[in-house]
Amino acid sequence: MFNFEGGCYAKCINLNPEKEPYIYNAIKAGTLVENVVLDEDTRHPNYFDSKITENTRAGYPIDYIPNAAQPGKGGIPTVIIFLTADSFGVLPPISRLSKEAAMYHFVTGFTSKVAGTEQGITEPIPTFSTLFGEPFMPLAPDIYAGMLGERIEKYNTKVYLVNTGWTGSPYGIGSRMDLKYTRAMITAALNGQLDNVPYRHDMRFNVDIPQVCPGVPNQILNPRATWDNKKSYDIMAKKVAAMFYENFKTKYPDMPEEIIQAGPRV
């Protein structure tokens, strides 16, 4: 029912009021929780108990979030956000994409399957899902890529790739990107605060990384800077870039050259 006709459906495993105050405070009368373990005596929820599943959820009306935009729909987007979860810890937390790079990453659909969203997944597994939803796209990928590119150009829409995955090192060593930083980066992108900041072009992944973002430490923006061992980062980044290259070459051999050239470089 789309979460009470346009509401929110949030994971609440390990939920605490400091890191995710909006979600924590939205769980009140009128909220439905799924798979959350309750204390037998107090009936208080234990968000840190995953014995049923890590896929614990809370569904609540949109107006339970104090700063929610109302109504939750608009016209032609001026900004598009692609979300990925890089378990290798090498993609920047936010990067600006050219039209061709946006088409490349839309077609590629790189992310990670994580524990709690699919049965049998106990640790992140990298995956390439064409168009971020391969089973639901009946036409050839280049048709959808062309449709996206036409609209980006027609409406001068800006596109960003946001990585909500790991930073500092890969899964098991590094840490998951802090939600408050992701929220600050997306807010800045939507508000136009990243339009006039300095950018650095990442030669390996072929994207532009903002060097300043309100509410985010500068070091966080550059993934190599978050790794203690810079050589290890370079090795891992080369590995991930090669994964992109091989996937694209294998699955989309007839894609236009300008889109191929917009992807990561081996």
N, C-alpha and C positions, 0 to 999 in steps of 0.2 A: 504493500500500500504506500510505497515511497515514504516510509517513516512519518506517518501522520500527515500525508499530503504535503511534502516539502520540508520535512524536518531533518534531523541529523541521526546518524547511525554510527556510533563511535566504538572502537575497541577500548576496553577498560582493564586489560591485564596490566598489573603493576601500576595502576593509576594512583597518582598522589596529587595533592592540591598545589604543590609548589611548581611542578613541571607542567601540569595541564589543568590550571584552575578553572577554565571555562567548562571543560567536560565534567570535572569533579563536582562543581557547583550546580551543574545542570541535572545531576541525578537526584531528583527529589520527587515529591508527589506528582504523579502523571507520567513519570518515566518508566519504561519497560526495560528490565535487565534480563539478559539471557546467559545461562551457564555460569553465573556468578555464585560462588559458594557463600552461604550465610552462616554466621555463628549460631550454633544450635540454641544457645541461651539468650543472647542479646538480639539475635536476628539482624545484626549489623553485617554488611557485606565485607568480605575479605578479598580485596582485589588482587592480592599477591598469591592466592591459592589457585594453582592451575591443574588440580587433580582431575577435573572434568575435561577441560580443554584450555588451551591458551586463547581460543577464539571466544572470549567473553565480550559481550556487547551491551550497549545502552542505546535505546531509541527514545528520542525526546523531541518536542516541538521546537521549531526554529527560534521562537521568541524566548526560549530558555537560555539563549546565548545573548548577553547584554549588548554586544556590538554587531549583531547580525544585520546584514543588508536586507531591507524589505522594500519591495517584493524581491524574491530570490531569482529573478530572471531579468534579462535586458535585451538590447538589440544586437547589432553587429559587434562582436568583441574587438576591442582595441589591443588587447593582450591575450595571448594563449599561453597556458602553462602545461608543459609535458612533465609528468612525474615518472621518476625511475627510482629504483632502490639498488644501488651498486654495492654488492656484498664484498667487493674487492677493495673498496676504500680509495679509489683513484680518480673517479669523476668529480668535478667541482660541484659544490652544493647548489650553485646556480650559474648558468651560463646563457649568454644571448646567442641565438641562432639566426643565421642568414635564411633567406627564403629557401634556398637549396638545402641547407643543413636541416631546416625544419622538415622538409619533405623526406630527407634521409632518415631522420630519427623517428618520424611518424611511421614510415614503412618498417623500420628495424624493430621498434617496440621492445627495447632492451629493459629488463628489470630482473628481480629475483623473486622466486617463490619463497615465502617465509613461513615459519612455524605458526600455526594457528589459523591459516587461511585455506590450507588444503590438507586433506587427510594423508598421514604418512610422512609429512615433511617435518623433520626435526631440526634442520639447519638450512640457511638460505641456499637456494639452488639457482644459479644464473639461467635466464631463459630469454629467448628472442621470440616475441609473440607479434607477428605481423600486424601492423596498425593498432597495436595495443589491445587487440581483441580478435585474433585470427579466426576463431570459429564463427564469428558473426558477420564476416565480410565476404559476400558472395562474388564480388567482381575482382578483376585483376588488381594487384596492389598499385600499379602505375596509374590506374584510373583515379583511385582515391588520392594518391600523391598529387596528381595534376589538379584535382578539384581544390585541394588545400592550397597549393601554390597560387592558383588563380585568385583565390579569395584573399590570401595574404597580400598579394600585389595590389588588388583592386581597392582594398580598404586600408592599406598601409599598416597592417596589424603586426605588432611585435611578438616574437615567440621566444620563450625561455625554457630551458631544460633544467628542472629542479631535481636534485638527487637527495632523497630522504634516507639513503642507506648509511654506509659506515664511513668514518673519518679517522685518520691517524694510523690506520692499519686495516687489514681485512677483518672480516667476521672472526670472532674468537680472540682477537687481540685488540683491535680498535674498538671504538664506541659508536653507537647509533647517533646520527645527527640529532642534536637537541631540537625538540619541536619548537621551542621559542625562537630559535634562529631561522628555521624553515618558515615559520609564520612571518617573521620580520622581513625575510627576503621576498616572499610572495607579496606581502603588503607593499613593499617598496616598488616591486615590478608593476603592480596594478596602479599605483598612485603616480607613476612616472618619475619616481625618485632615482631610478637607475638610468634615466635617459641621458644625463649630462655628467656622469661620473667617469673617471678614467677606466679604461679596459686594458687587459693584457690578452693577447692572442696565444692560446695554447696550441703549439705546433703539433703535438701528438694527437690530441682529440679534435683539433680543428674547430675550436669554439672560442668565443670571447668571454673572458671572465671579468666581472666588475671588481675593481680593487677597493671599493668603498661601498658599504651598505649600512644605512641607519640601523642600529641595534645589533650589529654583528661584528665581532672582532675581525680585523683585516686578515689575520693569519688563517682563520677558518675558511675564508673565501678561496684560498689557494691550497689545494689538497696536498701538494708535495711538502708545503711548509708544516703540515700537521704530523708528518711522519718523522720519527727520531732518526731512522736510517733512510737517508735520501736515496741511496743506491737500491735498496729494496723497493722503494716506491717506483723508481725508474724501471726495474725489472717487471714489476706487476703491471705498470701502465702499458708497457710494451706488449705484455701477454694479453691484456684486455683489448687493446687496439687491434691485435691480430685476430681475436675472436670476432670483433665487428667485421673486419675485412673478409674473413673466411665465410661468415654467415651471409654477408651481402653478395659476395661473389657466387656462392652456391645457390642461393634462393632467388636472386634477382639479376640474372646475367644480362637481361635485355633492358635494364633500367637506363634512362638517359645519362650520358657521361657527366653532365654538370651536377647531377645528384650524387653519382658515385664519388666524384672528386670532393664533395662536401663532407664526407665522412672522416673518421679517424684514419691516421696515416701510419702505415707499418714502417 
